[in-house]
Amino acid sequence: MLRARVDRHRCVGAGNCITIAPTAFDWHEGDFAKADVIDAESVEEEELREAAFACPTQAIRIEEIEELLPWQLRGKSAPRRVEKTFMFTDIVQSTNLVEALGDEAWQGVLRWHDETLRSLFAAQKGEEVTATGDGFFVGFDSPEEALACAVAIQRKLADHRRTQGFAPQVRIGVHAAGATQVGRNFSGKGVHEAARIAALAGGDEILASRDTAAGSRFPLSEPREVIAKGISEPIQVVTVDWR
């Protein structure tokens, strides 16, 4: 029998585990930015492993299967180290929007948001790693492609507000780092840092690590030092001016 646990310090509230195995995982009571294990025995072992593997920050630990490696569990190729630029996007205050708009209208907004962002990912050669409920985890081969995509997203949203009256506010984090790739998924400290940078961004903001944005053609703010939850060392970040 398998058991699961969630490292709450690593959990960034992506919600992939809840989407894949909603009877096994749910939001932690009193902290809806964190997932928790509800009933791991309610799903098949493969579904539990799938939910754990989908976590972008490896916050879910499956116990009693230490002898099985992730690629063995999924039948994927062996892991390899890669250099990528990671982007996390997230709709700001999505819960409030659902309450204000109602489920049906919200689904229409979310459908437009997903289709729009996916078209912009493709235009800048971004590879969607996973959808996170009301956002995305995307990998790019270069920082400039990722930053160009982030700018295109914010400009598209702003244009839609001007012409149609409404578009949700989206926060974006961009960070270049080494990571471990297994199949189409990425994991490691760099992914965790990218998710944390995104979580620190405000609505309509593109926040990038300083080294990632260095040399970009887009105007940048002065670097500032931030403390990201769960990361011991401060991170130097800049805001990318997309206007």
N, C-alpha and C positions, 0 to 999 in steps of 0.2 A: 504494500500500500504506500502511496506517495503522500507526502505532506508538503505544504507550501507555507511560506512566510514572506512578508513584505518588509524590506528595509525602508522605514519611513524617512530616513535621512536622504536616501537616494531617490525616493519616489517624487516625481515632478507633476503628478496628476494628469499624465497623458490619457489614461483611461482605456488603453488598448486591452488590458486584461479583462476589464468589465465588459467591453464590447464582445470579446471572444467567448468569455465564460461568465455570463452574468449571474449564474447561480453560485459560482465559486468565489467571485470577487464582487465587492461593492465599495462605495465611498465610505471612508472611516467616519463613524458617528462623531459629530462635532468638528470634523475637519474635512470638508468636501474637496480639498485640494490634494488629499492623500487617499490611496486605495487601501483596502484591507481584505484579508481572507475571511470569507463567510462560511463556506462549506466546500472544501477541496474534494471531498468524496462524492459530490453531486455530479461530477463530470468524469468522462473517461480520461485515462492517463495521458493519452496523446493530446487531448484538448487542453489539459492542465499544462503540459509542456509547451504547447503552442502559445498559450496566454503568457507564460513566463518568458518565452523567447521573444515575443513581440514587444516587451518592455524596452524602451530605448535606452534606459539607464541601468538595466540589469538589477532592478530593485527587488525582483521576485526570486526567491531561492527555493528550489525544489530539493527536498531532503530525501535521503535513502537511495539516490541514484547517482552518487558521486562517481561511480565507475563508468558511467555513460557520458560521453562528451556531447556538446550541443549538436555537432554535425552528424553524429551517430544517431541521435534522437530524431533528426529530421531528414536523414538521408541526403544531406547536402555535402558539398565538397569541404575539404579541410579549411580552417580559418587562415587568413593571411592579413598581414599588416599593410595598410594603405594610408596615403595622405589625401584627405578630402576636405572640402569646405561644407560645413553643415548649416542648415537653416531650419529653425523652428518658427512656425507661425501660430497665432492664437487669436481668436476673436475675443475682444475685451468685453467683460460683463455679459457673457452669453446667457447666463441664467436669468439676468434681469430682462434681457431682450425676449427670451422665451415667454416670460411672464407677461411682458407688455404686449407682445404681438399675438400670442396664442400659438398653439402647436402647428396648425395648418400654415399660417403665414410664415412662421419661423422655418418650417421645412422648405418653403419656397426661397427664402433668403439664403438658407444654408446650401441649397442646390445651386443657386446662382454663384455663391461664394466659391464652392468647390470647383465648379466648372471653370470659372474665371481664373482661379489660381492655378489649376492644373494646366490650362492653356499657356499660362505665362512660364510655368516650370519647363514645359516642353520647348518653348521658344528660346530659353536660355540653357538648354541641355541639362536641366536638372532632373534627377531621378528620384521620384517619390519613394521613400522608404516605407512610410506608413502614414495613414490618416489618424489623427488623434481625437476624433470626435468633432471638434470645431476648429481644427487646425491641422497642420501637416509637419512632418519630419522629412526633409529633402536633402539629398547629397549632390554636390557639384564638384567638378574636377578642378575648378579654380576659384579663388576669392572674387575675381572680377565678374565672373558669370553669376555668382551668388548675389553680389551686391547689385548688379544690373537687374536681376530678377526682383530683388527686394524693392528697388526703386520703382520698377514697372508696376509692381503690385500696389504700392501706395498711390502712385499716380492714377492708376485705373480706378481705384476705390474713390479717390477724390473727384475724378471726372464723373463717376456715376452719381455721386452726391449732387454735383452741380446740375447734371442733366435730368436725373430721376428723383432727386430729393432725399434719397437715403442709401447708405451702404454701411455695413458694420465697421466699427473701428477694429483694426488689426495691429497687434504688436509683432515685431519680427526680430529675431536674434540670429546673428551670423558669426561663425567661428571656424577657423581652419585649424585642423589638428590631425594627428595620427589616430587611427582607430583599427580595431579588429573587424574584418569583414567575413561573414559567413553567409553564403548565398547573396541575397540582396539586402541583408540586414547588417547594421554596424553597431558596435558597442565599444565601451571603454571610457576613460576619463574625459577625452575630448568631446564625446557625445554628451556626457553629463554637463560639461562646462557650457556647451552650446545651448542646452536646454535651460540652464540657469541664467545665462545672459538674456535669452528671450523672455524669461519670467520677470526680469528687471526692467524691461522696456515698457514704455507707456503706450497708450492708444495712438495710432498713426506714427509710431516711432520705429526707426530701424536702429538697433543697437548692435554694434560689432566690437569684437576684441580689437585692440589698437593695432597689433601686428597684422591681423587679417585685412584691415582697411588701409594699411600703409601703402601709399602709391596709387590709391584709387583715383579715378577721374572725377569722383563725386566729392563735393565739399564736406569737410568733417569738422566736428566740434573739437575743442581742446580735450585731450585725454583726461579721464578722471578714474580714480581708483574705487572699485566697488567690492563689497564683501558678498559673495554668493553663498547661499545656504548649502551646507554640506561640503564646501570646498575650503580647505585650510588657508590657502594663500590668496591674497587680493588679486583681482583681475583688472587690468587697464582696459577701459572701454571708450569708445567714441560714438557719438550720434551721427548718422549719415543724413545729410541734408538732401532730401529728395524733391524739394519744391523747385 
